[in-house]
Amino acid sequence: MQDDDARQEEYARPDGIWLRGLWMLVLLVLFSLAEKVMWLVALLQFGWMLFAGRKNPHITGFGEKLGNWMAMTAQFQAGTSEEKPFPWTPWR
């Protein structure tokens, strides 16, 4: 509960909420780019499976990490998490 009070105080300061808004805008643009990259990953993986008959583990690993990044970004954007995604946290 104390952590929530500290966040409320941070957002009460004009610079705190505007700084978060700036990061939300930056992450919104990056999320849009990540969505396009995910389309490319899906198409590459489908092509690989179509011609090779199996999944490419490198594409699978990258797609998983990109999906995790997108989930973390969505949580930050929605306000359910204060943790900013990569590059503020490790790429996982």
C-alpha contacts under 8 A as a table, 3 or more apart, distances in Angstrom:
res1	aa1	res2	aa2	distance
1	M	4	D	5.20
1	M	5	D	6.49
2	Q	5	D	5.04
2	Q	6	A	6.33
3	D	6	A	5.12
3	D	7	R	6.37
4	D	7	R	5.10
4	D	8	Q	6.21
5	D	8	Q	5.06
5	D	9	E	6.29
6	A	9	E	5.14
6	A	10	E	6.26
7	R	10	E	4.93
7	R	11	Y	6.19
8	Q	11	Y	5.14
8	Q	12	A	6.09
9	E	12	A	4.97
9	E	13	R	6.75
10	E	13	R	5.56
10	E	16	G	5.43
10	E	17	I	7.38
11	Y	14	P	6.94
11	Y	15	D	7.97
11	Y	16	G	5.09
11	Y	17	I	4.82
12	A	16	G	7.19
12	A	17	I	7.25
13	R	16	G	5.30
13	R	17	I	6.80
14	P	17	I	5.71
14	P	18	W	6.28
15	D	18	W	5.17
15	D	19	L	5.86
16	G	19	L	5.25
16	G	20	R	6.31
17	I	20	R	5.11
17	I	21	G	6.12
18	W	21	G	4.85
18	W	22	L	6.16
19	L	22	L	5.04
19	L	23	W	6.39
20	R	23	W	5.11
20	R	24	M	6.08
21	G	24	M	4.95
21	G	25	L	6.19
22	L	25	L	5.14
22	L	26	V	6.31
23	W	26	V	5.05
23	W	27	L	6.02
24	M	27	L	5.10
24	M	28	L	6.00
24	M	76	F	7.84
24	M	77	Q	6.01
25	L	28	L	5.01
25	L	29	V	6.51
26	V	29	V	5.37
26	V	30	L	6.37
27	L	30	L	4.90
27	L	31	F	5.83
27	L	73	T	6.91
27	L	77	Q	7.95
28	L	31	F	5.04
28	L	32	S	6.29
28	L	77	Q	7.95
29	V	32	S	5.20
29	V	33	L	6.47
30	L	33	L	5.02
30	L	34	A	6.08
31	F	34	A	4.88
31	F	35	E	6.14
31	F	70	M	6.57
31	F	73	T	7.30
32	S	35	E	5.17
32	S	36	K	6.71
33	L	36	K	5.27
33	L	37	V	6.39
34	A	37	V	4.90
34	A	38	M	6.06
34	A	66	L	7.38
34	A	70	M	7.37
35	E	38	M	5.05
35	E	39	W	6.43
36	K	39	W	5.12
36	K	40	L	6.49
37	V	40	L	5.01
37	V	41	V	6.18
38	M	41	V	4.89
38	M	42	A	6.09
38	M	63	G	6.86
38	M	66	L	7.35
38	M	67	G	7.93
39	W	42	A	5.16
39	W	43	L	6.21
40	L	43	L	5.14
40	L	44	L	6.04
41	V	44	L	5.12
41	V	45	Q	6.04
41	V	59	I	6.68
41	V	63	G	6.43
42	A	45	Q	5.14
42	A	46	F	6.08
42	A	63	G	7.94
43	L	46	F	5.09
43	L	47	G	6.13
44	L	47	G	5.11
44	L	48	W	6.07
44	L	59	I	7.80
45	Q	48	W	4.99
45	Q	49	M	6.09
45	Q	55	K	6.63
45	Q	56	N	6.69
45	Q	59	I	6.43
45	Q	60	T	7.58
46	F	49	M	5.14
46	F	50	L	5.99
47	G	50	L	4.98
47	G	51	F	6.19
48	W	51	F	5.41
48	W	52	A	5.51
48	W	53	G	7.26
48	W	54	R	7.08
48	W	55	K	6.60
48	W	56	N	6.70
49	M	52	A	5.29
49	M	53	G	4.71
49	M	54	R	4.74
49	M	55	K	5.31
49	M	56	N	7.51
50	L	53	G	5.67
50	L	54	R	7.76
52	A	55	K	7.83
55	K	59	I	7.95
55	K	60	T	7.24
56	N	59	I	5.44
56	N	60	T	6.19
57	P	60	T	4.88
57	P	61	G	6.00
58	H	61	G	5.19
58	H	62	F	6.19
59	I	62	F	5.19
59	I	63	G	5.96
60	T	63	G	5.14
60	T	64	E	6.15
61	G	64	E	5.18
61	G	65	K	6.33
62	F	65	K	5.20
62	F	66	L	6.06
63	G	66	L	5.06
63	G	67	G	6.03
64	E	67	G	5.09
64	E	68	N	6.22
65	K	68	N	5.00
65	K	69	W	6.19
65	K	91	W	6.99
65	K	92	R	5.40
66	L	69	W	5.03
66	L	70	M	6.19
67	G	70	M	5.02
67	G	71	A	6.18
68	N	71	A	5.06
68	N	72	M	6.22
68	N	92	R	6.87
69	W	72	M	5.15
69	W	73	T	6.09
69	W	85	P	6.17
69	W	86	F	6.94
69	W	91	W	7.48
69	W	92	R	7.44
70	M	73	T	5.03
70	M	74	A	6.13
71	A	74	A	5.11
71	A	75	Q	6.25
72	M	75	Q	5.13
72	M	76	F	6.26
72	M	81	S	7.98
72	M	83	E	7.72
72	M	84	K	7.22
72	M	85	P	5.69
73	T	76	F	5.13
73	T	77	Q	6.07
73	T	84	K	6.88
73	T	85	P	5.81
74	A	77	Q	4.99
74	A	78	A	6.02
75	Q	78	A	5.17
75	Q	79	G	6.15
75	Q	80	T	5.21
75	Q	81	S	5.42
76	F	79	G	5.15
76	F	80	T	6.11
76	F	81	S	4.89
76	F	82	E	5.84
76	F	83	E	6.46
76	F	84	K	6.21
76	F	85	P	7.91
77	Q	80	T	7.79
78	A	81	S	7.71
79	G	82	E	6.88
81	S	84	K	7.89
83	E	89	T	7.94
84	K	88	W	5.95
84	K	89	T	6.88
85	P	88	W	5.74
85	P	89	T	5.53
85	P	90	P	7.88
86	F	89	T	4.70
86	F	90	P	5.84
86	F	91	W	5.68
87	P	90	P	6.70
87	P	91	W	7.30
